[in-house]
Amino acid sequence: MDKKLFQNLIEILDKIIDAYTELKSLFEEKKETLKKAKPDDLGVLDNQILALNNKIIKLNNSRKDLAEKLLGQDGNMSALIELAEREAPNFTERLKEQKVKICKIIPELVLLNNQNVELLKHGIVMSNKMLETIINAFAPQGSNYNGAGKTDTHDIDMWTISEEV
């Protein structure tokens, strides 16, 4: 078995872990931005997240290619560690460390992403309520007619004499 493939796999996994760590940081920043209601900053963050996601996809494709070369198919970390134990024991410990890091950061990313989705949903609800209030404030007062066909207003008339026609 070519030991260089294991070395390349470890390097790619390090890059994936770094990208996940950066993604976590961006998700945390996005969460704070959502809490502070700064929509202009969200666009910038979302673009950074999308670019990083594309990088992660490319790195993951490289990891799959190496796994296929090593295992004959795409495999999980446990399968790669088992192969390393048999074929390249000096890489086993490093792969185990990477597995722990990946298994730790993935649930954190999922949690942050779910929290951001909930904050976005809440923001949409609040925006809709605000918009509804604004629309109602500027809507024509056509629904305020009394039985005589006149509008019911509680405003003070500017005229000294008020007469109904």
C-alpha positions as CSV (number, residue, x, y, z in Angstrom):
1,M,0.0,0.0,0.0
2,D,1.3,3.4,-0.9
3,K,2.0,5.4,2.2
4,K,1.9,8.7,0.2
5,L,-1.9,8.2,-0.2
6,F,-2.3,8.1,3.6
7,Q,-0.2,11.3,3.9
8,N,-2.3,13.0,1.3
9,L,-5.5,11.8,3.0
10,I,-4.3,13.3,6.3
11,E,-3.4,16.6,4.6
12,I,-6.9,16.8,3.0
13,L,-8.6,15.9,6.3
14,D,-6.6,18.7,8.0
15,K,-7.8,21.2,5.4
16,I,-11.4,19.9,5.9
17,I,-11.1,20.4,9.7
18,D,-9.7,23.9,9.1
19,A,-12.6,24.7,6.8
20,Y,-15.2,23.4,9.2
21,T,-13.6,25.5,12.0
22,E,-13.8,28.5,9.8
23,L,-17.4,27.7,8.9
24,K,-18.2,27.4,12.6
25,S,-16.8,30.8,13.1
26,L,-18.8,32.3,10.3
27,F,-22.0,30.6,11.6
28,E,-21.3,32.2,15.1
29,E,-20.8,35.6,13.4
30,K,-24.0,35.1,11.5
31,K,-25.9,34.3,14.6
32,E,-24.7,37.5,16.3
33,T,-25.5,39.5,13.1
34,L,-29.1,38.0,13.1
35,K,-29.5,38.9,16.8
36,K,-28.4,42.5,16.1
37,A,-30.7,42.7,12.9
38,K,-28.0,43.9,10.5
39,P,-29.3,42.7,7.1
40,D,-26.4,44.4,5.2
41,D,-23.8,42.3,7.0
42,L,-25.8,39.1,6.3
43,G,-25.2,39.2,2.6
44,V,-21.4,39.5,3.1
45,L,-21.5,36.6,5.5
46,D,-23.6,34.4,3.3
47,N,-21.3,34.9,0.4
48,Q,-18.3,33.9,2.6
49,I,-20.2,30.8,3.8
50,L,-21.1,29.8,0.2
51,A,-17.5,30.2,-0.9
52,L,-16.3,28.1,2.0
53,N,-19.0,25.5,1.3
54,N,-17.7,25.2,-2.3
55,K,-14.2,24.7,-0.9
56,I,-15.4,22.0,1.5
57,I,-17.2,20.2,-1.4
58,K,-14.0,20.2,-3.4
59,L,-11.9,18.9,-0.4
60,N,-14.5,16.3,0.3
61,N,-14.4,15.1,-3.3
62,S,-10.6,14.8,-3.0
63,R,-11.1,12.8,0.2
64,K,-13.5,10.5,-1.6
65,D,-11.0,9.9,-4.4
66,L,-8.3,9.0,-1.9
67,A,-10.6,6.7,0.0
68,E,-11.6,5.0,-3.2
69,K,-7.9,4.5,-4.0
70,L,-7.2,3.2,-0.6
71,L,-10.3,1.1,0.1
72,G,-11.7,0.5,-3.4
73,Q,-14.7,2.5,-2.5
74,D,-15.7,5.6,-0.5
75,G,-15.5,4.8,3.1
76,N,-15.9,6.3,6.5
77,M,-13.1,7.3,8.9
78,S,-13.4,4.0,10.8
79,A,-12.7,2.0,7.7
80,L,-9.7,4.2,6.8
81,I,-8.4,3.8,10.4
82,E,-8.7,0.0,10.2
83,L,-6.9,0.0,6.9
84,A,-4.1,2.2,8.4
85,E,-3.8,-0.1,11.4
86,R,-3.0,-3.0,8.9
87,E,-1.1,-1.2,6.2
88,A,0.4,2.0,7.7
89,P,0.3,1.9,11.5
90,N,2.3,5.2,11.8
91,F,-0.7,7.1,10.4
92,T,-3.3,5.5,12.7
93,E,-3.1,7.8,15.6
94,R,-3.3,10.9,13.4
95,L,-6.4,9.6,11.7
96,K,-8.0,8.8,15.0
97,E,-7.3,12.4,16.2
98,Q,-8.9,13.8,13.0
99,K,-11.9,11.6,13.4
100,V,-12.5,12.9,17.0
101,K,-12.2,16.5,15.7
102,I,-14.6,15.9,12.9
103,C,-17.1,14.1,15.1
104,K,-16.9,17.0,17.6
105,I,-17.3,19.9,15.1
106,I,-20.1,18.5,12.9
107,P,-22.8,18.5,15.6
108,E,-21.7,22.0,16.6
109,L,-22.1,23.2,13.0
110,V,-25.6,21.5,12.8
111,L,-26.7,23.2,16.0
112,L,-25.4,26.7,14.9
113,N,-27.1,26.3,11.5
114,N,-30.4,25.3,13.1
115,Q,-30.2,28.2,15.5
116,N,-29.6,30.6,12.6
117,V,-32.5,29.1,10.7
118,E,-34.8,29.7,13.7
119,L,-33.5,33.3,14.1
120,L,-34.2,33.9,10.4
121,K,-37.7,32.5,10.8
122,H,-38.3,34.8,13.8
123,G,-36.9,37.7,11.8
124,I,-39.4,37.0,9.0
125,V,-42.3,36.8,11.4
126,M,-41.3,40.1,13.0
127,S,-40.8,41.8,9.6
128,N,-44.2,40.6,8.5
129,K,-45.8,42.0,11.6
130,M,-44.0,45.4,11.2
131,L,-45.0,45.5,7.5
132,E,-48.6,44.7,8.4
133,T,-48.6,47.5,11.0
134,I,-47.2,50.0,8.4
135,I,-49.8,48.9,5.8
136,N,-52.6,49.3,8.2
137,A,-51.4,52.7,9.3
138,F,-51.4,54.0,5.7
139,A,-54.4,52.1,4.4
140,P,-57.4,54.2,3.4
141,Q,-59.9,54.4,6.2
142,G,-62.8,53.1,4.1
143,S,-63.9,50.6,6.7
144,N,-64.8,53.2,9.4
145,Y,-68.2,54.3,8.2
146,N,-71.0,54.8,10.7
147,G,-74.7,54.0,10.1
148,A,-75.3,57.4,8.5
149,G,-72.7,56.7,5.9
150,K,-70.2,59.1,7.4
151,T,-66.7,58.2,8.6
152,D,-66.3,57.8,12.3
153,T,-63.3,59.9,13.4
154,H,-62.1,60.6,16.8
155,D,-60.2,63.6,15.6
156,I,-61.1,67.1,16.7
157,D,-62.8,69.1,13.9
158,M,-61.0,72.3,13.0
159,W,-64.4,73.9,12.3
160,T,-66.3,75.7,15.0
161,I,-69.6,74.5,13.5
162,S,-70.0,70.9,12.5
163,E,-73.0,70.0,10.5
164,E,-74.1,66.7,9.0
165,V,-75.5,66.6,5.5
